[in-house]
């Protein structure tokens, strides 16, 4: 039984037991939601750029007051602006938590399972004093943060300039042409004009205001520098988007969240059902509680995601065995054939990874990751006779 099937079954069993309780409406909502889109809550303190990032992820400005947006990439996903306080605990199945800078307070993340969270350094263009290389510096900072204490509270840390990303999505052809024209101005003259927004506006009162509103001063600096390197037209826009970090963020939403949407939706339903059962325990619910605990334990997809996140961020290192681990954990596809692409057969892989999991030369985290891979191999052996090759 899949995690979603287990969640459906448990909720169906719970509904008649609570028909006389106010909790029945909550259970009905959970039953409906388990088959709905994956809900991605966007959280962050005031000034962290939630609205700008939401618009950037969607790729266009969204009407003010739109707290929920449904998109069809990389799957059926609902983006939820959960507000500064993160909204209710179940505002989303997973969350993007925005930190305007690396030192911002991240204690709110301790209330959530790290596998359900991606942290976004949401003002990447402001790091390194707004220099043209600020985005590269921000990526290095994000990588260090992912390997440190912050990385223990999330799957990964990404650096994104929401304003630059949204600007890339909404740049008009005349604005792109204006950036190309500025890039042809003598470097010393342009650098002097771009020392401040006021100087730029004084130097180009007709074109500067729109470009500053679209990209910000940093974005204009970066875009003209890229145009000076030879990028023009659609290629320039694509480079601006890539540099903003939005492409990487969208890919992360896909690989970290949407590709395992069923497991996350099931987890949300099961944990919410668990809260109901604990708040209002009844004699008839004892078998339900036991089956619920078993279903939560069997959410192996999320253990695989934790392991992949540890490998991706460098929190875990498995040396020459790492490529096989990635395949087995589903990084290149979750079908049995895809998982076993780098292995001789599931049984041989199981023996190897059990050995790794007990290797005293490995760190505790490395052994824990190896144990997750071994568990995957066990599941492969039970799924189909073809997996044994």
C-alpha positions, 0 to 999 in steps of 0.5 A, spaced: 500 500 500 502 506 497 503 512 503 497 516 500 493 509 499 494 508 507 492 515 508 486 515 505 484 508 508 486 511 515 482 517 514 476 513 512 476 509 518 477 515 522 471 519 520 465 514 522 469 514 529 468 522 530 462 523 526 459 526 533 465 530 534 467 537 531 473 534 529 469 531 523 470 537 519 477 537 520 478 529 518 473 531 511 478 536 509 484 532 510 481 526 506 479 531 500 486 534 501 490 528 501 489 527 493 490 535 492 496 539 489 502 539 493 502 545 498 508 549 498 508 554 503 512 560 503 514 563 509 519 569 512 519 575 516 516 582 513 521 584 509 524 578 506 521 578 500 515 573 500 511 577 495 517 578 490 519 571 490 512 568 489 511 572 483 518 570 481 517 563 481 510 564 478 514 568 472 509 574 472 506 579 477 500 576 481 494 580 483 495 583 490 492 579 495 492 572 492 495 568 497 494 561 493 497 560 486 496 553 483 501 552 478 502 545 473 510 545 473 514 541 475 507 537 477 500 540 481 503 545 486 499 550 490 504 556 492 501 559 499 503 565 502 503 563 509 505 570 512 510 572 517 509 567 522 508 561 517 501 561 518 498 554 521 502 548 522 499 545 516 499 551 512 503 547 507 505 540 506 512 543 505 515 550 505 520 555 502 523 559 508 526 566 506 531 569 510 534 576 508 541 574 510 545 568 513 544 571 520 537 572 520 533 568 526 531 561 523 529 558 530 522 558 527 524 552 523 525 548 529 518 546 529 518 543 522 521 536 520 528 538 516 526 534 510 519 539 509 523 545 508 528 549 503 531 555 506 532 561 501 537 567 502 532 571 499 536 578 498 542 575 494 544 581 490 545 585 497 550 580 500 557 582 498 555 590 498 551 589 492 558 588 488 557 585 481 559 578 484 554 578 489 550 573 486 556 568 486 558 570 493 551 569 495 551 562 492 558 560 496 555 563 503 549 558 501 553 552 501 557 554 507 550 555 511 547 548 508 553 544 511 553 548 518 547 548 523 542 551 518 543 545 514 540 541 520 534 545 519 532 544 512 534 540 506 538 545 503 540 552 502 539 556 496 541 563 494 536 567 490 535 575 488 527 575 487 527 582 484 532 580 479 528 573 477 522 577 476 525 582 472 528 577 467 521 574 467 518 581 465 523 585 461 520 588 455 524 588 448 525 595 449 528 595 456 533 589 453 535 594 448 536 599 453 541 595 457 544 593 450 545 600 449 548 602 456 553 596 455 556 600 449 557 606 453 564 607 455 566 603 462 568 608 466 562 613 464 557 607 465 560 605 472 560 612 474 553 613 472 551 606 476 554 608 483 547 610 485 540 610 483 540 618 483 546 618 478 543 613 473 536 617 473 540 623 472 544 620 466 538 617 463 532 620 465 528 617 460 530 610 461 533 609 468 526 609 472 523 603 468 530 599 469 531 601 476 523 599 477 524 592 474 531 590 476 534 594 481 540 598 481 544 591 482 540 588 476 542 594 472 549 593 473 549 586 473 545 586 466 549 591 463 556 587 465 553 581 462 551 585 455 558 587 455 560 580 455 556 579 449 549 576 451 544 580 447 536 579 446 533 572 449 540 570 451 541 576 455 534 575 459 536 567 460 543 569 463 539 574 468 534 569 470 540 564 471 544 568 475 538 570 479 538 563 482 530 562 480 532 556 475 536 553 481 530 554 486 525 551 481 529 545 480 529 544 487 522 545 488 521 539 483 527 534 485 526 536 493 518 536 493 514 535 487 517 529 485 515 526 491 509 529 492 505 523 494 509 522 500 509 529 502 501 529 502 501 523 505 505 525 511 501 531 512 495 527 512 497 522 517 501 527 522 494 531 522 490 525 523 495 523 529 494 530 532 486 529 532 487 522 535 491 525 541 487 530 542 481 526 542 482 519 544 477 514 544 477 506 545 475 504 538 481 508 535 487 504 538 487 499 532 487 506 528 493 509 532 497 502 531 496 502 524 497 510 523 504 509 527 506 504 522 504 508 516 508 514 519 514 509 520 513 507 512 514 513 509 521 511 506 521 516 500 522 522 505 528 518 508 531 517 501 530 525 500 534 526 507 539 522 505 540 525 498 540 532 501 546 530 505 549 528 499 548 534 495 550 539 500 556 535 502 554 533 509 555 526 508 560 523 503 560 516 501 567 516 496 566 512 490 560 508 493 556 515 492 554 515 485 551 508 486 547 511 492 544 516 488 541 512 483 539 507 488 536 513 492 532 515 486 536 521 484 535 519 477 528 516 477 524 512 482 522 506 478 526 500 479 530 500 473 532 507 474 534 505 481 538 499 479 542 502 473 549 503 477 548 496 480 549 489 478 542 487 482 538 488 488 541 483 492 548 484 491 547 492 492 543 490 499 549 486 501 554 492 500 550 497 503 549 493 509 556 492 510 557 500 509 552 501 514 556 497 519 563 500 517 566 503 523 570 507 519 564 511 516 561 517 520 555 516 524 551 520 518 555 516 513 552 510 516 545 512 517 545 514 509 548 507 508 542 504 512 537 508 508 540 505 501 540 498 504 533 499 506 531 502 499 535 495 496 530 491 501 524 494 498 526 493 491 527 486 492 520 486 494 517 490 489 518 485 483 522 479 481 525 483 475 529 487 480 533 482 482 535 481 475 
